[in-house]
Structures are given as structure tokens and as C-alpha cells.
Amino acid sequence: MLFEPLLASAGAGAGEADAAFASLLFVFLLATFIGLGVVTRVSRLLHTPLMSLTNAISAIAVVASIVITGRDHPPVINLLGAIALAASMTNIVSGFLITDRMLKMFKRPGEEKRS
Amino acid sequence: MTFWIIEIAYLVASALFVMSLYWMNDPKTARRAVGAGVAAMALAIIGTLFNPGIVHWGFIAGAVAAGALIGVPLSWVPLTAVPQRTAVSHAFGGLAAGLVGVAKFYLWQGEPESFTAFRTFALVAEVILGFLTFTGSLMAAGKLQEVKWIPQRPVTYPFQNTVNIGLLGVAVACGLALVYRPLELAYLFPVIVVLALAFGILLIIPIGGADMPTVISLLNSYAGLSAVAMGFVLDNKLLVIAGALDGSSGLILSIIMCRAMNRSFTNVLFGAFGQVQAKTGAAETRTAKKETPEGAAQILEMASQVVIVPGYGMAVAQAQQRVRELYDELTKRKIEVKFAIHPVAGRMPGHMNVLLAEADIPYDKLIEMDDINPEMTQTDVVLVIGANDVVNPAARHDKTSPIFGMPIIDADKARMCLAIKRSMNPGFAGIENELYFADRTYMLFGDAKAVVGDLVKQLSGGSGMH
């Protein structure tokens, strides 16, 4: 059967790695519910900045890239990590900067014009 | 000790990421959201640097510097180009996820016990999602930037959907085979990578410009999900949480965009919008009434409530500043001016709000479609600037129209409608607009920037705005 290996490892002999995987499923479920709850409340005015903000947040891949780039691995692996790290860093830097730039433009009613 | 330093840094970072999104619920607190996001990311990075076994500090510093060097100029793009920048960002996010997946796969070849069935499954998901997001987002960015060698109109060919789904199916099948035999069948891994890259391109080719807001949101979601998959591969809760936040945000935005166009996901992805219009060309030739800037200015002056409906055409003509001057002139005369914002106005969710905010229009004047429509019958004049499909009454009653069922701004219900348009050519989606032929509609032909400039000149008594 196609899913046999998946089912086999979910069986009685499930090891530590599977236990960790299962608890991550709970984390994923709860984080998704929190995400849906919080994002539905985001002001419609701010959907463009929201997307650039979440862009920067999902560049959290940076933590994995740092470890792969920095550890003593074959050079090719370090190189892959370095490219991933540079890509993530680009998203972090440009994502936060442009979000802030856009948010600065939203003027409260009656607020003074920018100089 | 280092274990707890890292765990606590990640824990606080997770909390800050959630707070960051929470503060986006109001423009007043939104800038705090960026602060929280930056703090969370800084904590995550510093915590990670405590990881034992990191030796190549130079590599890390070099890559971080390279990223910052590309990132800073990317944040200076004009606001009309923000959709492209966002798409490029999704591409980078996908690339990072894909490359981390590749690195892990080959590292694990040396430690086969790492290939538990579930982890291998997550790794395959990460690589497929990551690489399809990479090429798909680059294609989307190219279409938005109107790069010459990427066709703007949807490209279709026979059995397109069958081919696309078939490709993805083969990639998934290869992935499942790897779950069985990650070492013996390792040669299948590059095949998965290539198929995912190809699928990303083929997925975007049949999608037209009008659907870009949905596609960008969907790719946003994929980028988040690839980070989630990476979290499962590396057994890292922070990755799962941050990725899930991004994924759910992209999902909600895609749903909002789909609803605003009365389409379903499958319809957007496999429907090839922009194909059905050929038959509407045979409509009888009707004539629209023309109005001069002088006359239009008089009409506006006598109104007590004016609603401006901006569309992407306004941004293309770079008329935002003139619109702001018009807003000032009318407000000076105690005329109530509001802006009606359709959810798909612009090229990504919320795009129009940002474009108008840049022109210093206070955000309490930017009113959502659902809130402005009940006011339309009490509105004296609606001024349509560069918007088209979102004010087409055909969406309400013409079952043959491709936009039938799409929620619209009820510009035709106001006492009078002025529409600024370059010519009578159909708009972005290639559909003729009934509003322009309505009894109470008067057309102002010309470039949006020039026409609004003329209106301002008339209103300010011709006393030289230039």
C-alpha cells in the first residue's frame, strides 16, 4: 500500500522523531487558528502593508539558513545555505523597511501634512 | 544552558510575531507592529547564533551583508511597483525554503536515521512548495512589471490543466517513492526539484492580469506553508508558528480577493480569465454623453456629497497628487468628499489605500465598498477615475457578462456620474462598461492626470495651478 511506510512509523514503534512531529502538528494547528483570528481583524486599509509584513515574518527561514551556512558541512551545502540566508535576509530587510514606509503614509484625520 | 537561551528567544519571538499581526488591526497602532516584528526577528536570529557547531562566521556575515545590500534598495520602489516587489519577495522566500530542503536532503544521506517517513514527507512538501513558489512568483512579478518576454494575456493550450496537474502528480509520486526508499531512490530528488520549478511557471502562464491580486495572495500563502514544512523537517516550532501566521494571512487575503471577484480558487487557477470576451464585441454601437472640464467643475461645485471611485488607471496616469488637490478644493467648499475603495482596486490587496495615503488623503475618507454602497443614492456626484469593471452595472444583471455576480460599487445609483477615461476602449479585463452609456453618466475624455488637473484649475478660478 502506498502509505504503508507512513502508517508503519505511526504504529507501536513510533520513535522520538515521530513524537516531536506529532506535537508540531498541534503547534501548527493552533498557530493557524491564531493567524486566522488575528488576520481577519486586520484593517482592510492595511492589507498591502500586511502582506509585506508577513513576507518579512515568513523569512524566519533565516534561522535554518544560518545553521546550514555556519556549520562544518561540505562547501556545496554551505553555499546552498548562504544563498538561502541572503534571500531570507533580503526579505527581512526590505519587508520591514517598506512596511514601515507605507504605514508612515497613513494620516489620521486632521493630522498635519508631512513636511 | 544554550538550549534554554535558544528556546526562550524563540518563545518570545513567537509571541511578538502574533502581537505584530494583532497591532495591524488599526492604522493607529500599526507602526508598533513593525517594531514588534523587527524585535522578534532580531531575537530569533540572535538565539540561533547561540547554536553549537557554528564555525563559518564569515560565510554568515557575507550572506547577511549581501541580503541587506539587495534588501535596502528593494524597499525604495515606488508604491505602484509594490505588487512586483511583493512577488519577488515571495520568490526569495520560496527559494530559501527550497534550498534549505535540498541541503537537508543531501546531508541526511550521510545520516539515514534522519529519514523518518513523516520527515521525508515534510521535506518533499517543503521542496515542492518552495520551488513552485519561486518560479511562480517570478512569473507573477514579470507579468506585473510588464516584462516584454512574459505575455500579459493568459496563454492557453490544449490539455493545459491535464498537463499541469499531471506534472504535479508525477512530482508527488516521486516524493512518495522517496518516503519508501530515501537512499536507494535519491536520484528522484532532482527530478522533483525540476518538476516543481516547471510547475510554478506553467501555473502562472494561463493567469491574466486581472487575477494578479488573488495569485499574489495565494503565493503568499504557499511561501508561508513552505516555511511550515521546513519547521516540520527541522523540528523547529518557531518556523512552524511564523510560517502558519504567514500562510493563514495569505489564505484570508486570497479568499477576500476571490469573493470580491465572485470567483473560486479553482476558477482563478485553472479558468484562464480573459478568454470569454470575444463574443461581446458584436454589441450595438451606443453613444456616451460628453462633458467638458468647465461643465464638470460646475456640477461638482453644486454637489454636497461627492464620492470618488479610483481605479488602477489613476495610478497609471500618476494622477494621485491632482486628485488630492481636487479633494482640497472641494473640501474647502464644505463639500463632503469620500473615496470608494473596491477590494480589488489596484494590483494587490489594499493597494489603492496605500496609493491614496501616499497622496496625503486622510484614511478616514477611504471607505470600503460595502460601507459606501448604502450611501450611493444620497450621493450627488460620483467621479470615476480610471476604474472600470468595478463600477460596471452589468455585473448585477447581465448573466452573459464574464464579471456577472462580482460585487461592484454602485456608481450608477448616484444622482449623477462623471467618468474620466482615456478613450472608449474596454478596460483591463476587456469588457464593455454599461455605466458609460447610462442616462445620468457624463464622460470626460483624456488622460486622468490632465483632466483632474483641469478640474482643479476650474475650481480654483483658473488661478494657475501649474
Interface residues (C-beta under 8 A of the other chain):
Chain A: L2 P5 L6 A8 S9 A10 G15 A17 D18 A20 F21 L24 V27 F28 A31 T32 I34 G35 L36 V38 V39 T40 R41 V42 S43 R44 L45 L46 H47 T48 P49 L50 M51 S52 L53 T54 N55 A56 I57 S58 A59 I60 A61 V62 V63 A64 S65 I66 V67 I68 T69 G70 R71 D72 H73 V76 I77 N78 L80 G81 A82 I83 A84 L85 A86 A87 S88 M89 T90 N91 I92 V93 S94 G95 F96 L97 I98 T99 D100 R101 M102 L103 K104 M105 F106 K107 R108 P109 G110 E111 K113 R114
Chain B: F17 V18 S20 L21 Y22 M24 N25 D26 P27 K28 A30 R31 A33 V34 G37 V38 A40 M41 A44 I45 G47 T48 L49 N51 G53 I54 V55 H56 W57 F59 I60 G62 A63 V64 A66 G67 A68 I70 G71 V72 L74 S75 V77 L79 V82 R85 T86 S89 H90 F92 G93 L95 A96 A97 L99 V100 V102 A103 K104 Y106 L107 S114 T116 A117 F118 R119 F121 A122 L176 V179 Y180 I216 S217 N220 A223 G224 A227 V228 M230 G231 F232 L234 D235 N236 K237 L238 L239 V240 I241 A242 G243 A244 L245 D246 G247 S248 S249 G250 L251 I252 L253 I256 I341 P343 M348 P349 G350 H351 N353 V354 A357 E358 D360 I361 P362 Y363 D364 K365 L366 E368
